[in-house]
Amino acid sequence: MSLPAPGGASGTGRASTISSLFGVWALFLAFVFLQVGNGLQRVLLPMRAESEGFGAGSMGMVMAVHFAGYLVGAKGITRALASVGHIRVFAALASTASAAVLINAVLVLPVTWAAFYFVSGVCSAGVLVIMESWLNDRASNETRGSILGAYMMFSMGGTAIGQLLLNVGSADGFELFVLSSVLISLAVVPVTLSASTAAPIPSSDAMPLRELYRTVPAAVVGIILCSFVQAASTSMAAVFGVESGLGTGRITLFTSAAVIGAITLQIPLGRLSDDHPRRAVIMVVAAASCGLAVVGALTPASSLMIIFVNLAFGAFVFPLYGQFIALANDWVPPEKRVAAASTLVLASSFGAVAAPLSIGLAIEAFGPGAYFWSLAICLAILTLYMSYRVRVRQAVPVERQSTFQPILARSGEIAHSVGRWMLHPLAGWHHHHDQHDCEVDQRHPSHGAWPTDGAGG
């Protein structure tokens, strides 16, 4: 095999990455339309609920049902893809989600909002699974990490833009509902005009939750708790603003601050967890997040400082999901990592569904200050649990830890494939490395997944 000239490999790699990103521009454009439309709807509903006299508990129910829809959509999409194909399913789901937004503008009742926001959750999850499958199929081994990073940036950026769009109209009318519907509908255009080949059907591998918990309990418990906090900060932050009496402009700044903050420390904190014992880093990040939540609870909602506190809070909280995925990969055998990632999505959904319900009821019972106090309590439990796991179980040596990737909560096929890609970055060497790993496992039983005695992590 001939070697490239010096500098050629890196130049070719950069060119390949740029070419790949341009090659999936239509999918990213569709994704941005979806995220902007969904981001607008997520803050629009609480604002409209305030003028209609809905309580925080009612909005918590609506948001919880929406996250339940995500779980149903992600689990049920594979059969539909096998029956009629990616493009048709994508168009059907996006059109249904668009229609659900308009119905919410007409039927303004908590029970109807819950029903149709559940439908929106099912459709949004299905659309994301399809798009991630396409992106994964278009990516090469060299460009997969870059595409995942761009995917995360477009997701966070689109959500923040959608939330800020609340300032262009009034939540009391139907115009913003129409705008959200139009944006979601526009996602169909670039996909149907550019996608010429169907992506492979997403993997339906699964690993029983009990088995994963026995292998790495810290990852399972941690991902439930961190998903609770993340779901609350994306679904109930607007409710906190409304109940605190903030204006529309201040609420959109508050909600988008956490989303923008989510981008800032993903890589630095991820690399920190790669270079030091991961559970210890997670414990410190969770403790810092807890402290910021306490500061948020003690800061008057009318103060501009609350915006900066929420920005810092998002910067520390959102990287936790990717760190727990990496922690699971530290302990799970390589051949089970994709299945484990799917099970962690399920565990994540438990926290996401519980968060709006419990925090909505807490706000109704104790006032808007219960929002940050609830997050602080959850993060304090997470910190204490991680400190317990650090004491009772020896850590994986730093040099044996897997590599952090900035993964979105409840991410699907493309995030899972990065785990496969990191395991075997050179596709042509798969067979060789598999054979080599088997030989090493036979000679050194400690190679690969660490012995857990039923309680790794």
C-alpha positions as a printed Julia matrix, in Angstrom:
457×3 Matrix{Float64}:
   0.0     0.0    0.0
   1.51    3.37  -1.01
   1.64    6.18   1.5
   0.5     9.75   0.72
   3.0    12.53   0.47
   3.67   14.49   3.65
   0.79   16.81   4.39
  -1.37   15.05   1.82
  -3.37   13.02   4.31
  -4.42   15.98   6.39
  -5.19   18.07   3.31
  -7.23   15.26   1.82
  -8.99   14.76   5.16
  -9.97   18.42   5.38
 -11.2    18.41   1.79
 -13.18   15.25   2.44
 -14.8    16.78   5.52
 -15.78   19.98   3.71
 -17.09   17.99   0.74
 -19.14   15.76   3.04
 -20.65   18.72   4.88
 -21.66   20.3    1.58
 -23.0    16.94   0.48
 -25.52   16.87   3.33
 -26.5    20.56   3.22
 -30.08   19.7    2.31
 -30.46   17.45   5.34
 -28.98   20.11   7.61
 -31.3    22.72   6.09
 -34.31   20.5    6.76
 -33.05   19.9   10.28
 -32.74   23.64  10.93
 -36.32   24.22   9.74
 -37.52   21.51  12.11
 -35.56   22.79  15.1
 -36.61   26.41  14.57
 -40.27   25.42  14.22
 -40.19   23.11  17.22
 -38.19   25.6   19.31
 -40.8    28.28  18.63
 -43.65   25.94  19.57
 -41.95   24.93  22.82
 -41.99   28.48  24.2
 -45.18   29.52  22.4
 -47.39   27.04  24.25
 -46.43   28.19  27.78
 -46.89   31.84  26.77
 -50.34   31.14  25.33
 -51.17   29.0   28.36
 -50.51   31.96  30.65
 -53.06   34.15  28.85
 -55.57   31.28  28.84
 -55.18   30.74  32.59
 -53.6    27.28  32.47
 -51.6    26.36  35.55
 -47.98   25.22  35.68
 -49.17   21.69  36.48
 -51.22   21.56  33.29
 -48.27   22.7   31.2
 -46.07   20.15  32.95
 -48.49   17.44  31.84
 -48.45   18.74  28.25
 -44.64   18.74  28.14
 -44.37   15.31  29.78
 -46.73   13.78  27.23
 -44.64   15.35  24.47
 -41.5    13.58  25.71
 -43.48   10.35  25.94
 -44.3    10.87  22.27
 -40.58   11.05  21.51
 -40.1     7.65  23.08
 -42.99    6.08  21.14
 -41.86    7.63  17.86
 -38.25    6.56  18.2
 -39.24    2.97  19.02
 -41.96    2.58  16.39
 -40.41    4.18  13.32
 -38.42    1.15  12.09
 -41.46   -0.82  10.93
 -42.84    2.14   8.95
 -39.48    2.7    7.25
 -39.32   -0.93   6.17
 -42.86   -0.72   4.72
 -42.9     2.51   2.68
 -39.4     4.01   2.73
 -37.62    7.0    4.23
 -38.86    9.84   2.0
 -42.55    8.99   2.27
 -42.38    8.45   6.02
 -40.45   11.72   6.44
 -43.04   13.67   4.43
 -45.94   12.07   6.31
 -44.45   12.73   9.76
 -43.43   16.33   9.02
 -46.86   17.09   7.53
 -48.63   15.57  10.54
 -46.43   17.53  12.96
 -47.19   20.71  11.02
 -50.93   20.03  11.2
 -50.73   19.32  14.95
 -49.32   22.82  15.52
 -52.29   24.38  13.74
 -54.76   22.28  15.71
 -53.18   23.56  18.92
 -54.01   27.09  17.76
 -57.68   26.17  17.31
 -58.35   23.78  20.21
 -56.9    25.64  23.19
 -57.42   23.19  26.05
 -54.82   21.38  28.17
 -56.2    17.95  27.23
 -56.18   18.65  23.47
 -52.76   20.26  23.68
 -51.46   17.16  25.46
 -52.94   14.88  22.8
 -51.62   16.8   19.81
 -48.29   17.68  21.4
 -47.9    13.93  21.97
 -48.47   13.5   18.22
 -45.85   16.2   17.6
 -43.42   14.29  19.8
 -44.04   11.04  17.9
 -43.53   12.79  14.57
 -40.48   14.77  15.65
 -38.76   11.66  17.0
 -39.49    9.73  13.83
 -38.21   12.54  11.63
 -35.0    12.79  13.67
 -34.4     9.04  13.39
 -34.78    9.28   9.61
 -32.49   12.28   9.31
 -29.84   10.75  11.54
 -29.95    7.56   9.47
 -29.42    9.58   6.31
 -26.59   11.62   7.8
 -24.94    8.48   9.09
 -25.22    6.84   5.67
 -23.71    9.89   3.91
 -20.81   10.18   6.37
 -17.48    8.42   5.94
 -15.23    7.15   8.72
 -13.09   10.28   8.4
 -15.98   12.78   8.47
 -18.41   11.17  10.9
 -17.21   13.1   13.95
 -17.31   16.43  12.11
 -20.82   15.76  10.87
 -21.94   14.88  14.4
 -20.48   18.15  15.69
 -22.24   20.15  12.96
 -25.45   18.25  13.72
 -25.27   19.31  17.37
 -24.52   22.94  16.47
 -27.46   23.13  14.06
 -29.73   21.55  16.66
 -28.86   23.97  19.44
 -28.7    26.99  17.12
 -32.04   26.2   15.48
 -33.74   25.74  18.85
 -32.39   29.06  20.15
 -33.5    30.91  17.0
 -36.96   29.38  17.26
 -37.32   30.54  20.85
 -36.24   34.07  19.96
 -38.84   34.18  17.15
 -41.51   34.46  19.84
 -40.68   38.18  19.84
 -41.96   38.76  16.27
 -45.63   38.31  17.2
 -48.16   37.76  19.96
 -48.81   34.39  21.56
 -52.48   35.33  21.9
 -53.12   35.14  18.16
 -52.65   32.36  15.65
 -49.85   33.93  13.58
 -46.98   32.35  15.53
 -48.66   28.94  15.39
 -48.87   29.33  11.6
 -45.2    30.36  11.48
 -44.18   27.28  13.46
 -46.29   25.08  11.19
 -44.8    26.61   8.04
 -41.23   26.11   9.28
 -41.87   22.44  10.04
 -43.53   21.98   6.65
 -40.56   23.56   4.86
 -38.35   20.74   6.16
 -40.02   18.44   3.63
 -38.81   20.46   0.62
 -35.0    19.95   0.75
 -35.36   16.28   1.72
 -37.81   15.33  -1.03
 -35.86   17.24  -3.68
 -32.37   16.05  -2.8
 -32.51   12.56  -1.25
 -31.97   10.13  -4.1
 -31.14    7.01  -2.14
 -32.65    5.53   0.97
 -30.55    5.09   4.06
 -30.29    1.72   5.79
 -33.02    0.89   8.3
 -31.89    2.05  11.78
 -30.62   -0.63  14.11
 -33.19   -2.08  16.49
 -30.62   -3.77  18.74
 -31.46   -3.64  22.42
 -29.78   -4.47  25.7
 -32.04   -5.17  28.69
 -32.06   -2.28  31.13
 -31.39   -4.66  34.03
 -28.28   -6.01  32.32
 -26.99   -2.53  31.56
 -27.62   -1.45  35.17
 -25.68   -4.46  36.47
 -22.81   -3.58  34.15
 -22.62    0.17  34.76
 -25.16    1.47  37.3
 -23.63    4.95  37.39
 -24.4     5.5   33.7
 -28.03    4.35  34.0
 -28.86    6.32  37.15
 -26.82    9.29  35.97
 -28.44    9.53  32.57
 -31.93    9.43  34.12
 -31.07   12.26  36.51
 -29.22   14.42  33.99
 -32.03   13.91  31.45
 -34.49   15.05  34.12
 -32.56   18.31  34.45
 -32.01   18.8   30.72
 -35.66   18.13  29.85
 -36.77   20.54  32.56
 -34.47   23.27  31.29
 -35.79   22.93  27.73
 -39.5    22.44  28.48
 -40.23   24.24  31.76
 -37.9    27.25  31.58
 -40.57   29.24  29.74
 -43.14   28.21  32.36
 -40.77   29.51  35.06
 -40.52   32.81  33.18
 -44.28   33.1   32.78
 -44.97   32.28  36.43
 -42.3    34.82  37.46
 -44.12   37.56  35.55
 -41.39   38.14  32.96
 -42.11   39.72  29.6
 -41.86   37.91  26.29
 -38.42   39.31  25.43
 -36.93   38.39  28.8
 -38.43   34.88  28.67
 -36.96   34.15  25.24
 -33.54   35.41  26.37
 -33.74   33.23  29.47
 -34.75   30.06  27.6
 -32.3    30.5   24.73
 -29.43   31.28  27.12
 -29.3    27.69  28.38
 -29.39   26.34  24.81
 -26.57   28.64  23.71
 -24.61   27.79  26.84
 -24.99   24.1   25.99
 -22.59   24.55  23.07
 -19.81   26.39  24.88
 -18.32   23.76  27.21
 -19.17   20.51  25.39
 -15.65   19.91  24.06
 -13.62   21.31  27.01
 -15.54   19.3   29.62
 -15.58   16.25  27.37
 -11.8    16.35  26.96
 -11.43   16.85  30.69
 -13.4    13.66  31.25
 -11.14   11.86  28.75
  -7.94   12.96  30.5
  -9.02   12.32  34.1
 -11.11    9.67  35.89
 -14.49   10.18  34.23
 -16.75    9.63  37.24
 -14.79   12.19  39.24
 -15.14   14.75  36.45
 -18.88   14.05  36.19
 -19.2    14.49  39.95
 -17.47   17.89  39.81
 -19.56   19.04  36.82
 -22.77   17.92  38.55
 -21.72   19.74  41.74
 -20.98   22.92  39.77
 -24.36   22.63  38.05
 -26.03   22.17  41.44
 -24.32   25.3   42.73
 -25.47   27.28  39.69
 -29.04   26.04  40.2
 -28.9    27.29  43.81
 -27.62   30.66  42.56
 -30.52   30.72  40.1
 -32.99   30.01  42.89
 -31.57   32.86  44.98
 -31.38   35.37  42.09
 -34.5    37.5   41.53
 -36.17   36.53  38.27
 -36.46   40.21  37.38
 -32.67   40.63  37.46
 -30.67   40.44  34.24
 -28.21   38.27  36.15
 -30.64   35.34  35.85
 -29.9    35.25  32.09
 -26.17   34.78  32.67
 -26.8    32.24  35.43
 -28.93   30.17  33.04
 -26.25   30.49  30.34
 -23.62   29.06  32.71
 -26.08   26.45  33.96
 -26.69   25.16  30.42
 -22.95   25.13  29.73
 -22.34   22.7   32.6
 -25.52   20.61  32.48
 -25.82   19.68  28.82
 -22.4    18.01  28.39
 -23.37   15.49  31.09
 -25.37   13.37  28.65
 -22.38   12.71  26.4
 -20.19   12.06  29.43
 -22.56    9.37  30.69
 -22.62    7.76  27.23
 -18.82    7.71  27.33
 -18.91    6.28  30.87
 -21.14    3.45  29.67
 -18.74    2.76  26.8
 -15.89    2.52  29.34
 -17.54   -0.57  30.85
 -19.79   -2.14  28.2
 -18.16   -4.77  25.94
 -17.49   -3.34  22.45
 -19.94   -5.66  20.69
 -22.8    -4.43  22.93
 -22.18   -0.68  22.79
 -24.76    0.12  20.11
 -27.43   -1.87  21.97
 -26.42   -0.18  25.23
 -26.77    3.25  23.62
 -30.32    2.37  22.59
 -31.13    1.3   26.15
 -29.68    4.54  27.5
 -32.1     6.42  25.22
 -34.91    4.55  26.99
 -33.5     5.4   30.42
 -33.13    9.01  29.35
 -36.79    9.15  28.41
 -37.84    8.17  31.94
 -36.14   11.28  33.29
 -37.44   13.46  30.47
 -41.07   12.45  31.06
 -40.85   12.84  34.86
 -39.27   16.31  34.79
 -42.13   18.48  33.45
 -44.74   16.69  35.55
 -42.91   17.01  38.86
 -41.58   20.53  38.3
 -44.96   21.77  37.06
 -46.61   20.51  40.25
 -43.77   21.97  42.36
 -44.19   25.41  40.77
 -47.93   25.29  41.4
 -47.4    24.32  45.02
 -44.41   26.5   45.97
 -44.13   29.18  43.3
 -41.67   29.76  40.43
 -38.66   29.46  42.74
 -39.34   25.72  42.87
 -38.01   25.46  39.3
 -34.36   26.04  40.2
 -34.68   24.39  43.61
 -36.0    21.21  41.97
 -33.04   21.17  39.58
 -30.64   21.77  42.46
 -32.09   18.85  44.45
 -31.84   16.51  41.46
 -28.23   17.55  40.78
 -27.35   17.19  44.46
 -28.66   13.61  44.36
 -26.6    12.99  41.22
 -23.46   14.41  42.88
 -23.91   12.29  46.0
 -24.57    9.17  43.96
 -21.45    9.68  41.84
 -19.36   10.22  44.98
 -20.72    6.92  46.29
 -19.87    5.08  43.05
 -16.34    6.53  43.09
 -15.79    5.1   46.58
 -17.27    1.63  46.06
 -15.81    0.77  42.66
 -12.35    1.17  41.18
 -12.31    3.44  38.13
 -11.3     2.39  34.63
  -7.7     3.6   34.08
  -7.66    6.87  32.14
  -5.75    5.31  29.24
  -8.52    2.71  28.84
 -11.4     5.2   28.79
 -13.45    5.69  25.63
 -13.5     9.05  23.85
 -16.15   11.66  24.63
 -18.41   12.84  21.82
 -20.85   15.79  22.11
 -24.05   13.74  21.83
 -27.54   15.22  22.06
 -29.99   13.81  24.56
 -31.95   10.9   23.05
 -29.79   10.97  19.9
 -30.2     7.98  17.65
 -28.42    6.33  14.76
 -25.69    8.85  13.96
 -24.62    9.16  17.61
 -24.52    5.39  17.99
 -22.5     5.02  14.81
 -19.83    7.35  16.19
 -19.32    4.76  18.91
 -18.81    2.12  16.24
 -16.53    4.44  14.28
 -14.39    5.21  17.33
 -14.12    1.51  18.02
 -12.9     0.78  14.44
 -11.96    4.05  12.7
 -10.55    2.23   9.67
 -13.32    0.18   8.13
 -10.89   -1.99   6.23
  -9.28   -3.2    9.41
 -12.48   -4.49  11.05
 -11.79   -8.14  10.5
  -8.14   -7.89  11.51
  -8.91   -6.07  14.76
 -11.76   -8.4   15.65
  -9.43  -11.36  15.32
  -6.7    -9.56  17.26
  -9.09   -8.6   20.07
 -10.26  -12.2   20.39
  -6.67  -13.41  20.64
  -5.83  -10.8   23.29
  -8.99  -11.62  25.24
  -7.92  -15.25  25.35
  -4.43  -14.35  26.54
  -5.48  -11.51  28.88
  -9.01  -11.82  30.26
  -8.88   -8.26  31.61
  -8.7    -6.81  28.06
 -11.9    -5.15  26.76
 -14.76   -4.56  29.18
 -13.71   -4.35  32.79
 -14.92   -7.07  35.12
 -17.87   -5.64  36.97
 -18.95   -8.36  39.38
 -22.44   -7.17  38.58
 -21.69   -3.55  39.51
 -19.4    -1.7   37.16
 -19.1     2.06  37.05
